[in-house]
Amino acid sequence: MSTADRATAKWNAFELKYDGHPLEFIHYFRRWPCSTQRDLLYTLIWNSLIFVALAMVGLLFGSTQHIGRFLWVTFVITQAVGFTIHGLFYVCGRLLGHWLIRLPNWVHYGYFILVSVCGVFLGYGIGFSLLEMESTRRYVFSAEGAKSIALFSIMISVLLCAMFISRDKQRRNELALAAERERATEADRRALEAQLRMLQAQIEPHFLYNTLANAVGLIGPAPDKARHLLEKLIDYLRASLTASREAQTQLGRELNTIAAYLALMQVRMGERLRYRIDCPSALSELPIPPMLLQPLVENAIQHGLEPLIEGGEISLQVSFEGSHLQIQICDSGAGFPSTPVQRPGGGVGLSNLRERLDSLYGGKASLSLTERQAERGICATLRLPLA
């Protein structure tokens, strides 16, 4: 990291702790993103509000003579003081932010008071220079003028310091709340993963027993087929058990697991099951959570192909769709049930899959089931964000 980058990073850290214009304490003014132009406009508005307050106090408790002159002087002084404080905070933050960020909070509060006081005195000097009025100069150097300026500087510095302290506490509360939400989200994700693993542990023995029973039944009449079935079972178990222990895998490895499962099911179903997997080689190394595709393929076989005597075909197609990775699993099976109660979207497996997608991607991923238009069967479309 270059020196300029380090300086920028330290400035950003200082801004993160004490960012925000005083006007942002009013919710309406938080609607626009922070920028130099916006902050200058906010300072103009802030100065004008202070001018209105001082003008009202002066008109209520001061002399009513020379009202126009009084208003003009007050307006120039408040604008000069406000923009001077604005400029001092910007310059001092750039020069001292990397040093101040390492110091305790009481030093920060002293910094705000000191900059505000200096800004008031400098602002008064700049304002009176702009006005070019001899009487105002005499007023500045008089005891009454010095007392008035000192009182105004203390009022402004205390106000700004109090607002920054409040802002700092609010930001700490927001960060604590965000951290708590993150922990809750992580806990929900872990609980969901544990639930999925428990369900998988309950389902796999049933699948394993059926496969082994088929192998035993083939040992006598077709020993070569029994051996081939056991070899495919070993391939599938090796791939699926490895994937189930990982938080993330590559798309190519996930597709290898699906291919091993389909090859195993093809041995059991024979010519009733045909399948093809199409994935561009450039996409095979993309990261993907494991075991996302297995429930969809199992559904296609169990509810789509197995009810049909002739079976059917399963196709898995991977592609880019805008900023998403799209994985489409289509079957030429029985299609949706005719009864409305059993229409698409239900089932424990699909419900768990949708909950898992929501936990992992926060609503940016989607799963949809649609009936094929030109052919018989169902297409399950899984869309995952690439970033």
C-alpha atoms as a printed R data frame, in Angstrom:
    type eleno elety resid chain resno       x       y       z
1   ATOM     1    CA   MET     A     1   0.000   0.000   0.000
2   ATOM     2    CA   SER     A     2   1.388   3.399  -0.993
3   ATOM     3    CA   THR     A     3   1.797   6.364   1.364
4   ATOM     4    CA   ALA     A     4  -1.170   8.105  -0.262
5   ATOM     5    CA   ASP     A     5  -3.312   4.984   0.148
6   ATOM     6    CA   ARG     A     6  -2.358   4.687   3.826
7   ATOM     7    CA   ALA     A     7  -3.182   8.346   4.418
8   ATOM     8    CA   THR     A     8  -6.540   7.897   2.694
9   ATOM     9    CA   ALA     A     9  -7.288   4.781   4.748
10  ATOM    10    CA   LYS     A    10  -6.519   6.614   8.008
11  ATOM    11    CA   TRP     A    11  -8.664   9.560   6.941
12  ATOM    12    CA   ASN     A    12 -11.510   7.181   6.083
13  ATOM    13    CA   ALA     A    13 -11.170   5.546   9.519
14  ATOM    14    CA   PHE     A    14 -11.365   8.968  11.199
15  ATOM    15    CA   GLU     A    15 -14.384   9.913   9.056
16  ATOM    16    CA   LEU     A    16 -16.069   6.606   9.865
17  ATOM    17    CA   LYS     A    17 -15.868   7.442  13.567
18  ATOM    18    CA   TYR     A    18 -16.929  11.105  13.248
19  ATOM    19    CA   ASP     A    19 -18.633  11.384   9.882
20  ATOM    20    CA   GLY     A    20 -21.891  13.194   9.341
21  ATOM    21    CA   HIS     A    21 -22.864  16.816   9.156
22  ATOM    22    CA   PRO     A    22 -24.730  18.325  12.138
23  ATOM    23    CA   LEU     A    23 -27.810  18.632   9.920
24  ATOM    24    CA   GLU     A    24 -27.883  14.845   9.596
25  ATOM    25    CA   PHE     A    25 -29.299  14.681  13.099
26  ATOM    26    CA   ILE     A    26 -32.503  15.620  11.295
27  ATOM    27    CA   HIS     A    27 -33.680  12.458   9.531
28  ATOM    28    CA   TYR     A    28 -34.712  14.332   6.372
29  ATOM    29    CA   PHE     A    29 -31.101  15.351   5.637
30  ATOM    30    CA   ARG     A    30 -29.839  11.741   5.668
31  ATOM    31    CA   ARG     A    31 -31.512  11.054   2.332
32  ATOM    32    CA   TRP     A    32 -28.548  12.207   0.219
33  ATOM    33    CA   PRO     A    33 -25.091  10.570   0.164
34  ATOM    34    CA   CYS     A    34 -22.138  12.413   1.640
35  ATOM    35    CA   SER     A    35 -20.134  14.641  -0.728
36  ATOM    36    CA   THR     A    36 -18.161  17.893  -0.608
37  ATOM    37    CA   GLN     A    37 -20.891  19.812  -2.441
38  ATOM    38    CA   ARG     A    38 -23.609  18.429  -0.199
39  ATOM    39    CA   ASP     A    39 -21.696  19.276   2.990
40  ATOM    40    CA   LEU     A    40 -21.047  22.850   1.814
41  ATOM    41    CA   LEU     A    41 -24.756  23.261   1.079
42  ATOM    42    CA   TYR     A    42 -25.617  21.808   4.497
43  ATOM    43    CA   THR     A    43 -23.213  24.246   6.153
44  ATOM    44    CA   LEU     A    44 -24.947  27.130   4.373
45  ATOM    45    CA   ILE     A    45 -28.307  25.910   5.671
46  ATOM    46    CA   TRP     A    46 -26.880  25.328   9.156
47  ATOM    47    CA   ASN     A    47 -25.397  28.834   9.243
48  ATOM    48    CA   SER     A    48 -28.695  30.302   8.092
49  ATOM    49    CA   LEU     A    49 -30.580  28.522  10.889
50  ATOM    50    CA   ILE     A    50 -28.154  29.957  13.464
51  ATOM    51    CA   PHE     A    51 -28.564  33.397  11.855
52  ATOM    52    CA   VAL     A    52 -32.357  33.170  12.202
53  ATOM    53    CA   ALA     A    53 -32.041  32.163  15.871
54  ATOM    54    CA   LEU     A    54 -29.595  35.004  16.668
55  ATOM    55    CA   ALA     A    55 -31.658  37.532  14.722
56  ATOM    56    CA   MET     A    56 -34.796  36.610  16.643
57  ATOM    57    CA   VAL     A    57 -32.979  36.934  19.974
58  ATOM    58    CA   GLY     A    58 -31.466  40.261  18.930
59  ATOM    59    CA   LEU     A    59 -34.799  41.670  17.750
60  ATOM    60    CA   LEU     A    60 -36.601  40.536  20.897
61  ATOM    61    CA   PHE     A    61 -34.090  41.715  23.478
62  ATOM    62    CA   GLY     A    62 -31.961  44.304  21.652
63  ATOM    63    CA   SER     A    63 -32.464  47.710  20.155
64  ATOM    64    CA   THR     A    64 -34.897  48.085  17.287
65  ATOM    65    CA   GLN     A    65 -32.777  50.793  15.630
66  ATOM    66    CA   HIS     A    66 -30.794  49.986  12.480
67  ATOM    67    CA   ILE     A    67 -32.537  46.628  11.990
68  ATOM    68    CA   GLY     A    68 -31.273  46.232   8.451
69  ATOM    69    CA   ARG     A    69 -27.669  46.808   9.457
70  ATOM    70    CA   PHE     A    70 -28.025  44.422  12.408
71  ATOM    71    CA   LEU     A    71 -29.434  41.648  10.222
72  ATOM    72    CA   TRP     A    72 -26.755  42.084   7.555
73  ATOM    73    CA   VAL     A    73 -23.886  42.040  10.085
74  ATOM    74    CA   THR     A    74 -25.347  38.993  11.841
75  ATOM    75    CA   PHE     A    75 -25.779  37.138   8.538
76  ATOM    76    CA   VAL     A    76 -22.216  37.796   7.364
77  ATOM    77    CA   ILE     A    77 -20.721  36.861  10.728
78  ATOM    78    CA   THR     A    78 -22.671  33.590  11.056
79  ATOM    79    CA   GLN     A    79 -21.761  32.540   7.494
80  ATOM    80    CA   ALA     A    80 -18.091  33.437   8.023
81  ATOM    81    CA   VAL     A    81 -17.923  31.595  11.339
82  ATOM    82    CA   GLY     A    82 -19.756  28.537  10.020
83  ATOM    83    CA   PHE     A    83 -17.661  28.102   6.880
84  ATOM    84    CA   THR     A    84 -14.453  28.759   8.834
85  ATOM    85    CA   ILE     A    85 -15.310  25.967  11.288
86  ATOM    86    CA   HIS     A    86 -16.214  23.735   8.333
87  ATOM    87    CA   GLY     A    87 -12.846  24.426   6.672
88  ATOM    88    CA   LEU     A    88 -10.849  23.956   9.881
89  ATOM    89    CA   PHE     A    89 -12.442  20.577  10.582
90  ATOM    90    CA   TYR     A    90 -11.708  19.447   7.030
91  ATOM    91    CA   VAL     A    91  -8.065  20.591   7.039
92  ATOM    92    CA   CYS     A    92  -7.314  19.395  10.584
93  ATOM    93    CA   GLY     A    93  -8.959  16.058   9.877
94  ATOM    94    CA   ARG     A    94  -6.756  15.574   6.829
95  ATOM    95    CA   LEU     A    95  -3.594  16.545   8.689
96  ATOM    96    CA   LEU     A    96  -4.261  15.029  12.117
97  ATOM    97    CA   GLY     A    97  -6.881  12.313  11.516
98  ATOM    98    CA   HIS     A    98  -4.291   9.479  11.326
99  ATOM    99    CA   TRP     A    99  -2.889  10.603  14.709
100 ATOM   100    CA   LEU     A   100  -6.173  11.393  16.464
101 ATOM   101    CA   ILE     A   101  -7.774   8.063  15.593
102 ATOM   102    CA   ARG     A   102  -5.305   6.289  17.935
103 ATOM   103    CA   LEU     A   103  -6.008   8.561  20.926
104 ATOM   104    CA   PRO     A   104  -8.748   8.172  23.577
105 ATOM   105    CA   ASN     A   105 -12.164   9.783  23.230
106 ATOM   106    CA   TRP     A   106 -11.490  12.658  25.677
107 ATOM   107    CA   VAL     A   107  -8.754  13.900  23.326
108 ATOM   108    CA   HIS     A   108 -11.232  13.802  20.437
109 ATOM   109    CA   TYR     A   109 -13.731  15.866  22.400
110 ATOM   110    CA   GLY     A   110 -11.040  18.396  23.294
111 ATOM   111    CA   TYR     A   111 -10.131  18.532  19.617
112 ATOM   112    CA   PHE     A   112 -13.703  19.393  18.646
113 ATOM   113    CA   ILE     A   113 -13.936  22.131  21.273
114 ATOM   114    CA   LEU     A   114 -10.577  23.656  20.304
115 ATOM   115    CA   VAL     A   115 -11.313  23.651  16.566
116 ATOM   116    CA   SER     A   116 -14.750  25.167  17.159
117 ATOM   117    CA   VAL     A   117 -13.377  27.959  19.394
118 ATOM   118    CA   CYS     A   118 -10.622  28.786  16.909
119 ATOM   119    CA   GLY     A   119 -13.172  28.727  14.097
120 ATOM   120    CA   VAL     A   120 -15.401  31.244  15.882
121 ATOM   121    CA   PHE     A   121 -12.564  33.739  16.521
122 ATOM   122    CA   LEU     A   122 -11.161  33.352  12.994
123 ATOM   123    CA   GLY     A   123 -14.663  33.545  11.531
124 ATOM   124    CA   TYR     A   124 -15.346  36.784  13.391
125 ATOM   125    CA   GLY     A   125 -12.128  38.242  12.036
126 ATOM   126    CA   ILE     A   126 -12.927  37.176   8.478
127 ATOM   127    CA   GLY     A   127 -16.493  38.432   8.770
128 ATOM   128    CA   PHE     A   128 -15.481  41.871  10.061
129 ATOM   129    CA   SER     A   129 -12.838  42.097   7.335
130 ATOM   130    CA   LEU     A   130 -15.522  41.455   4.746
131 ATOM   131    CA   LEU     A   131 -17.806  44.049   6.297
132 ATOM   132    CA   GLU     A   132 -15.004  46.696   6.397
133 ATOM   133    CA   MET     A   133 -16.763  48.638   9.149
134 ATOM   134    CA   GLU     A   134 -14.615  50.622  11.596
135 ATOM   135    CA   SER     A   135 -17.226  50.349  14.341
136 ATOM   136    CA   THR     A   136 -17.210  46.578  14.155
137 ATOM   137    CA   ARG     A   137 -13.432  46.487  14.452
138 ATOM   138    CA   ARG     A   138 -13.576  48.600  17.598
139 ATOM   139    CA   TYR     A   139 -16.277  46.259  18.901
140 ATOM   140    CA   VAL     A   140 -14.055  43.199  18.421
141 ATOM   141    CA   PHE     A   141 -11.222  44.620  20.500
142 ATOM   142    CA   SER     A   142 -13.474  45.984  23.248
143 ATOM   143    CA   ALA     A   143 -14.138  44.092  26.484
144 ATOM   144    CA   GLU     A   144 -17.797  43.663  25.598
145 ATOM   145    CA   GLY     A   145 -16.967  42.375  22.116
146 ATOM   146    CA   ALA     A   146 -14.363  39.901  23.368
147 ATOM   147    CA   LYS     A   147 -16.799  38.632  25.977
148 ATOM   148    CA   SER     A   148 -19.557  38.255  23.381
149 ATOM   149    CA   ILE     A   149 -17.282  36.393  20.945
150 ATOM   150    CA   ALA     A   150 -15.957  34.117  23.695
151 ATOM   151    CA   LEU     A   151 -19.490  33.294  24.831
152 ATOM   152    CA   PHE     A   152 -20.572  32.570  21.252
153 ATOM   153    CA   SER     A   153 -17.509  30.361  20.657
154 ATOM   154    CA   ILE     A   154 -18.170  28.344  23.819
155 ATOM   155    CA   MET     A   155 -21.835  27.928  22.857
156 ATOM   156    CA   ILE     A   156 -20.977  26.715  19.351
157 ATOM   157    CA   SER     A   157 -18.150  24.414  20.492
158 ATOM   158    CA   VAL     A   158 -20.258  22.816  23.236
159 ATOM   159    CA   LEU     A   159 -23.148  22.320  20.797
160 ATOM   160    CA   LEU     A   160 -20.945  20.697  18.153
161 ATOM   161    CA   CYS     A   161 -19.094  18.576  20.697
162 ATOM   162    CA   ALA     A   162 -22.374  17.354  22.200
163 ATOM   163    CA   MET     A   163 -23.645  16.447  18.742
164 ATOM   164    CA   PHE     A   164 -20.474  14.549  17.875
165 ATOM   165    CA   ILE     A   165 -20.566  12.683  21.192
166 ATOM   166    CA   SER     A   166 -24.181  11.743  20.531
167 ATOM   167    CA   ARG     A   167 -23.278  10.707  16.993
168 ATOM   168    CA   ASP     A   168 -20.384   8.585  18.279
169 ATOM   169    CA   LYS     A   169 -22.631   6.780  20.769
170 ATOM   170    CA   GLN     A   170 -25.282   6.260  18.108
171 ATOM   171    CA   ARG     A   171 -22.700   4.773  15.739
172 ATOM   172    CA   ARG     A   172 -21.365   2.437  18.418
173 ATOM   173    CA   ASN     A   173 -24.912   1.261  19.107
174 ATOM   174    CA   GLU     A   174 -25.506   0.743  15.378
175 ATOM   175    CA   LEU     A   175 -22.284  -1.273  15.049
176 ATOM   176    CA   ALA     A   176 -23.188  -3.366  18.095
177 ATOM   177    CA   LEU     A   177 -26.663  -4.002  16.661
178 ATOM   178    CA   ALA     A   178 -25.212  -4.938  13.264
179 ATOM   179    CA   ALA     A   179 -22.745  -7.329  14.947
180 ATOM   180    CA   GLU     A   180 -25.587  -8.903  16.919
181 ATOM   181    CA   ARG     A   181 -27.624  -9.354  13.748
182 ATOM   182    CA   GLU     A   182 -24.607 -10.913  12.050
183 ATOM   183    CA   ARG     A   183 -24.176 -13.343  14.936
184 ATOM   184    CA   ALA     A   184 -27.881 -14.206  14.817
185 ATOM   185    CA   THR     A   185 -27.699 -14.768  11.056
186 ATOM   186    CA   GLU     A   186 -24.627 -16.957  11.453
187 ATOM   187    CA   ALA     A   187 -26.336 -18.930  14.214
188 ATOM   188    CA   ASP     A   188 -29.403 -19.448  11.999
189 ATOM   189    CA   ARG     A   189 -27.173 -20.539   9.120
190 ATOM   190    CA   ARG     A   190 -25.332 -23.039  11.319
191 ATOM   191    CA   ALA     A   191 -28.606 -24.357  12.708
192 ATOM   192    CA   LEU     A   192 -29.967 -24.798   9.190
193 ATOM   193    CA   GLU     A   193 -26.793 -26.565   8.064
194 ATOM   194    CA   ALA     A   194 -27.038 -28.883  11.073
195 ATOM   195    CA   GLN     A   195 -30.684 -29.592  10.251
196 ATOM   196    CA   LEU     A   196 -29.799 -30.364   6.640
197 ATOM   197    CA   ARG     A   197 -27.011 -32.697   7.701
198 ATOM   198    CA   MET     A   198 -29.383 -34.442  10.118
199 ATOM   199    CA   LEU     A   199 -31.971 -34.911   7.366
200 ATOM   200    CA   GLN     A   200 -29.267 -36.120   5.013
201 ATOM   201    CA   ALA     A   201 -28.066 -38.597   7.656
202 ATOM   202    CA   GLN     A   202 -31.639 -39.878   7.949
203 ATOM   203    CA   ILE     A   203 -32.132 -40.218   4.188
204 ATOM   204    CA   GLU     A   204 -28.757 -41.716   3.221
205 ATOM   205    CA   PRO     A   205 -29.147 -45.009   5.172
206 ATOM   206    CA   HIS     A   206 -32.455 -45.689   3.393
207 ATOM   207    CA   PHE     A   207 -30.823 -45.011   0.018
208 ATOM   208    CA   LEU     A   208 -27.788 -47.074   1.004
209 ATOM   209    CA   TYR     A   209 -29.845 -50.062   2.184
210 ATOM   210    CA   ASN     A   210 -31.859 -50.145  -1.049
211 ATOM   211    CA   THR     A   211 -28.715 -49.991  -3.166
212 ATOM   212    CA   LEU     A   212 -26.988 -52.747  -1.182
213 ATOM   213    CA   ALA     A   213 -30.143 -54.862  -1.341
214 ATOM   214    CA   ASN     A   214 -30.147 -54.487  -5.124
215 ATOM   215    CA   ALA     A   215 -26.474 -55.496  -5.219
216 ATOM   216    CA   VAL     A   216 -27.162 -58.613  -3.121
217 ATOM   217    CA   GLY     A   217 -30.032 -59.535  -5.421
218 ATOM   218    CA   LEU     A   218 -27.744 -59.257  -8.468
219 ATOM   219    CA   ILE     A   219 -24.842 -61.323  -7.103
220 ATOM   220    CA   GLY     A   220 -26.370 -64.636  -8.198
221 ATOM   221    CA   PRO     A   221 -27.986 -63.894 -11.565
222 ATOM   222    CA   ALA     A   222 -25.709 -61.012 -12.674
223 ATOM   223    CA   PRO     A   223 -22.449 -60.792 -10.671
224 ATOM   224    CA   ASP     A   224 -20.821 -58.375 -13.112
225 ATOM   225    CA   LYS     A   225 -23.742 -55.980 -12.785
226 ATOM   226    CA   ALA     A   226 -23.625 -56.306  -8.972
227 ATOM   227    CA   ARG     A   227 -19.916 -55.471  -9.024
228 ATOM   228    CA   HIS     A   228 -20.536 -52.502 -11.304
229 ATOM   229    CA   LEU     A   229 -23.302 -51.278  -8.971
230 ATOM   230    CA   LEU     A   230 -20.994 -51.466  -5.938
231 ATOM   231    CA   GLU     A   231 -18.239 -49.608  -7.798
232 ATOM   232    CA   LYS     A   232 -20.650 -46.770  -8.638
233 ATOM   233    CA   LEU     A   233 -21.852 -46.729  -5.029
234 ATOM   234    CA   ILE     A   234 -18.255 -46.314  -3.832
235 ATOM   235    CA   ASP     A   235 -17.722 -43.443  -6.288
236 ATOM   236    CA   TYR     A   236 -20.865 -41.709  -5.118
237 ATOM   237    CA   LEU     A   237 -20.155 -42.152  -1.394
238 ATOM   238    CA   ARG     A   238 -16.614 -40.859  -1.806
239 ATOM   239    CA   ALA     A   239 -17.829 -37.737  -3.610
240 ATOM   240    CA   SER     A   240 -20.886 -37.014  -1.432
241 ATOM   241    CA   LEU     A   241 -19.222 -37.608   1.945
242 ATOM   242    CA   THR     A   242 -16.348 -35.315   1.018
243 ATOM   243    CA   ALA     A   243 -18.740 -32.588  -0.127
244 ATOM   244    CA   SER     A   244 -20.974 -32.844   2.954
245 ATOM   245    CA   ARG     A   245 -18.043 -31.949   5.241
246 ATOM   246    CA   GLU     A   246 -17.160 -28.736   3.373
247 ATOM   247    CA   ALA     A   247 -18.740 -25.287   3.684
248 ATOM   248    CA   GLN     A   248 -18.022 -24.564   0.019
249 ATOM   249    CA   THR     A   249 -16.886 -26.488  -3.007
250 ATOM   250    CA   GLN     A   250 -16.309 -25.934  -6.727
251 ATOM   251    CA   LEU     A   251 -19.066 -26.299  -9.284
252 ATOM   252    CA   GLY     A   252 -17.071 -28.960 -11.144
253 ATOM   253    CA   ARG     A   253 -16.739 -31.112  -8.021
254 ATOM   254    CA   GLU     A   254 -20.446 -30.702  -7.263
255 ATOM   255    CA   LEU     A   255 -21.295 -31.834 -10.790
256 ATOM   256    CA   ASN     A   256 -18.986 -34.851 -10.370
257 ATOM   257    CA   THR     A   257 -21.014 -35.830  -7.300
258 ATOM   258    CA   ILE     A   258 -24.244 -35.509  -9.294
259 ATOM   259    CA   ALA     A   259 -22.738 -37.542 -12.147
260 ATOM   260    CA   ALA     A   260 -21.744 -40.299  -9.691
261 ATOM   261    CA   TYR     A   261 -25.277 -40.347  -8.247
262 ATOM   262    CA   LEU     A   262 -26.892 -40.493 -11.688
263 ATOM   263    CA   ALA     A   263 -24.511 -43.236 -12.815
264 ATOM   264    CA   LEU     A   264 -25.456 -45.247  -9.729
265 ATOM   265    CA   MET     A   265 -29.162 -44.714 -10.341
266 ATOM   266    CA   GLN     A   266 -28.668 -45.669 -13.996
267 ATOM   267    CA   VAL     A   267 -27.289 -49.044 -12.919
268 ATOM   268    CA   ARG     A   268 -30.394 -49.576 -10.777
269 ATOM   269    CA   MET     A   269 -32.935 -48.281 -13.330
270 ATOM   270    CA   GLY     A   270 -31.214 -49.480 -16.476
271 ATOM   271    CA   GLU     A   271 -32.472 -47.995 -19.741
272 ATOM   272    CA   ARG     A   272 -35.289 -46.217 -17.885
273 ATOM   273    CA   LEU     A   273 -32.816 -43.466 -16.927
274 ATOM   274    CA   ARG     A   274 -30.818 -41.355 -19.358
275 ATOM   275    CA   TYR     A   275 -28.951 -38.204 -18.380
276 ATOM   276    CA   ARG     A   276 -26.603 -35.513 -19.695
277 ATOM   277    CA   ILE     A   277 -24.669 -32.740 -17.944
278 ATOM   278    CA   ASP     A   278 -23.576 -29.624 -19.864
279 ATOM   279    CA   CYS     A   279 -21.256 -27.153 -18.146
280 ATOM   280    CA   PRO     A   280 -18.731 -24.829 -19.828
281 ATOM   281    CA   SER     A   281 -15.228 -25.584 -18.579
282 ATOM   282    CA   ALA     A   282 -14.767 -21.907 -17.674
283 ATOM   283    CA   LEU     A   283 -17.465 -22.248 -15.001
284 ATOM   284    CA   SER     A   284 -16.239 -25.440 -13.366
285 ATOM   285    CA   GLU     A   285 -14.067 -23.640 -10.790
286 ATOM   286    CA   LEU     A   286 -16.784 -21.267  -9.555
287 ATOM   287    CA   PRO     A   287 -17.442 -21.580  -5.796
288 ATOM   288    CA   ILE     A   288 -20.787 -23.068  -4.782
289 ATOM   289    CA   PRO     A   289 -22.250 -24.433  -1.520
290 ATOM   290    CA   PRO     A   290 -22.223 -28.244  -1.549
291 ATOM   291    CA   MET     A   291 -25.284 -30.461  -1.874
292 ATOM   292    CA   LEU     A   292 -27.498 -27.795  -3.489
293 ATOM   293    CA   LEU     A   293 -28.232 -29.824  -6.615
294 ATOM   294    CA   GLN     A   294 -28.751 -33.252  -5.033
295 ATOM   295    CA   PRO     A   295 -32.348 -32.624  -3.808
296 ATOM   296    CA   LEU     A   296 -33.385 -31.357  -7.245
297 ATOM   297    CA   VAL     A   297 -31.969 -34.388  -9.048
298 ATOM   298    CA   GLU     A   298 -33.508 -36.751  -6.495
299 ATOM   299    CA   ASN     A   299 -36.896 -35.072  -6.983
300 ATOM   300    CA   ALA     A   300 -36.607 -35.399 -10.760
301 ATOM   301    CA   ILE     A   301 -36.005 -39.136 -10.448
302 ATOM   302    CA   GLN     A   302 -38.412 -39.932  -7.621
303 ATOM   303    CA   HIS     A   303 -41.377 -37.819  -8.744
304 ATOM   304    CA   GLY     A   304 -40.672 -37.488 -12.447
305 ATOM   305    CA   LEU     A   305 -39.118 -40.667 -13.902
306 ATOM   306    CA   GLU     A   306 -39.808 -43.525 -11.494
307 ATOM   307    CA   PRO     A   307 -43.641 -43.291 -11.781
308 ATOM   308    CA   LEU     A   308 -43.306 -43.904 -15.547
309 ATOM   309    CA   ILE     A   309 -42.737 -47.415 -16.881
310 ATOM   310    CA   GLU     A   310 -40.580 -46.089 -19.711
311 ATOM   311    CA   GLY     A   311 -38.626 -43.731 -17.436
312 ATOM   312    CA   GLY     A   312 -37.135 -40.685 -19.097
313 ATOM   313    CA   GLU     A   313 -34.199 -38.299 -19.362
314 ATOM   314    CA   ILE     A   314 -32.626 -35.773 -16.982
315 ATOM   315    CA   SER     A   315 -30.615 -32.860 -18.355
316 ATOM   316    CA   LEU     A   316 -28.502 -30.474 -16.300
317 ATOM   317    CA   GLN     A   317 -27.503 -27.213 -17.995
318 ATOM   318    CA   VAL     A   318 -25.164 -24.564 -16.494
319 ATOM   319    CA   SER     A   319 -24.977 -21.027 -17.925
320 ATOM   320    CA   PHE     A   320 -24.486 -17.326 -17.153
321 ATOM   321    CA   GLU     A   321 -27.584 -15.166 -16.815
322 ATOM   322    CA   GLY     A   322 -26.549 -11.545 -16.223
323 ATOM   323    CA   SER     A   323 -24.908 -11.379 -12.788
324 ATOM   324    CA   HIS     A   324 -26.156 -14.842 -11.793
325 ATOM   325    CA   LEU     A   325 -25.086 -18.432 -12.297
326 ATOM   326    CA   GLN     A   326 -28.056 -20.392 -13.622
327 ATOM   327    CA   ILE     A   327 -28.351 -24.157 -13.174
328 ATOM   328    CA   GLN     A   328 -31.364 -25.762 -14.838
329 ATOM   329    CA   ILE     A   329 -32.361 -29.372 -14.142
330 ATOM   330    CA   CYS     A   330 -35.075 -30.670 -16.471
331 ATOM   331    CA   ASP     A   331 -36.722 -34.062 -16.652
332 ATOM   332    CA   SER     A   332 -39.051 -35.677 -19.169
333 ATOM   333    CA   GLY     A   333 -41.080 -37.303 -16.424
334 ATOM   334    CA   ALA     A   334 -44.663 -37.234 -15.208
335 ATOM   335    CA   GLY     A   335 -44.864 -33.465 -14.654
336 ATOM   336    CA   PHE     A   336 -46.849 -31.752 -11.923
337 ATOM   337    CA   PRO     A   337 -49.527 -33.744 -10.088
338 ATOM   338    CA   SER     A   338 -53.075 -33.046 -11.215
339 ATOM   339    CA   THR     A   339 -54.309 -32.276  -7.675
340 ATOM   340    CA   PRO     A   340 -53.791 -28.591  -6.672
341 ATOM   341    CA   VAL     A   341 -52.654 -29.561  -3.166
342 ATOM   342    CA   GLN     A   342 -49.592 -31.275  -4.587
343 ATOM   343    CA   ARG     A   343 -48.675 -28.542  -7.064
344 ATOM   344    CA   PRO     A   344 -45.044 -27.263  -7.266
345 ATOM   345    CA   GLY     A   345 -43.058 -25.659  -4.506
346 ATOM   346    CA   GLY     A   346 -43.941 -28.014  -1.673
347 ATOM   347    CA   GLY     A   347 -42.066 -30.878  -0.084
348 ATOM   348    CA   VAL     A   348 -39.622 -30.986   2.812
349 ATOM   349    CA   GLY     A   349 -36.577 -31.217   0.542
350 ATOM   350    CA   LEU     A   350 -37.457 -28.142  -1.526
351 ATOM   351    CA   SER     A   351 -38.538 -26.160   1.550
352 ATOM   352    CA   ASN     A   352 -35.217 -26.876   3.235
353 ATOM   353    CA   LEU     A   353 -33.377 -25.945   0.055
354 ATOM   354    CA   ARG     A   354 -35.190 -22.596  -0.158
355 ATOM   355    CA   GLU     A   355 -34.436 -21.884   3.519
356 ATOM   356    CA   ARG     A   356 -30.802 -22.709   2.911
357 ATOM   357    CA   LEU     A   357 -30.621 -20.396  -0.111
358 ATOM   358    CA   ASP     A   358 -32.182 -17.579   1.886
359 ATOM   359    CA   SER     A   359 -29.706 -18.132   4.733
360 ATOM   360    CA   LEU     A   360 -26.683 -18.254   2.416
361 ATOM   361    CA   TYR     A   361 -27.595 -15.473  -0.018
362 ATOM   362    CA   GLY     A   362 -30.138 -13.309   1.798
363 ATOM   363    CA   GLY     A   363 -32.790 -13.311  -0.918
364 ATOM   364    CA   LYS     A   364 -30.351 -12.853  -3.840
365 ATOM   365    CA   ALA     A   365 -30.721 -16.493  -4.946
366 ATOM   366    CA   SER     A   366 -33.891 -18.108  -6.276
367 ATOM   367    CA   LEU     A   367 -35.383 -21.496  -7.062
368 ATOM   368    CA   SER     A   368 -38.304 -21.913  -9.440
369 ATOM   369    CA   LEU     A   369 -40.189 -24.938 -10.795
370 ATOM   370    CA   THR     A   370 -41.911 -24.697 -14.177
371 ATOM   371    CA   GLU     A   371 -43.663 -27.155 -16.443
372 ATOM   372    CA   ARG     A   372 -41.971 -27.718 -19.790
373 ATOM   373    CA   GLN     A   373 -43.922 -26.243 -22.672
374 ATOM   374    CA   ALA     A   374 -42.962 -28.335 -25.702
375 ATOM   375    CA   GLU     A   375 -42.262 -31.586 -23.853
376 ATOM   376    CA   ARG     A   376 -43.482 -33.496 -20.834
377 ATOM   377    CA   GLY     A   377 -41.772 -32.907 -17.504
378 ATOM   378    CA   ILE     A   378 -40.579 -30.215 -15.126
379 ATOM   379    CA   CYS     A   379 -37.646 -27.783 -15.093
380 ATOM   380    CA   ALA     A   380 -36.079 -26.652 -11.803
381 ATOM   381    CA   THR     A   381 -34.102 -23.429 -12.241
382 ATOM   382    CA   LEU     A   382 -31.576 -22.423  -9.602
383 ATOM   383    CA   ARG     A   383 -30.096 -18.897  -9.843
384 ATOM   384    CA   LEU     A   384 -27.122 -18.003  -7.633
385 ATOM   385    CA   PRO     A   385 -25.401 -14.576  -7.443
386 ATOM   386    CA   LEU     A   386 -21.820 -14.594  -8.681
387 ATOM   387    CA   ALA     A   387 -20.635 -12.078  -6.044
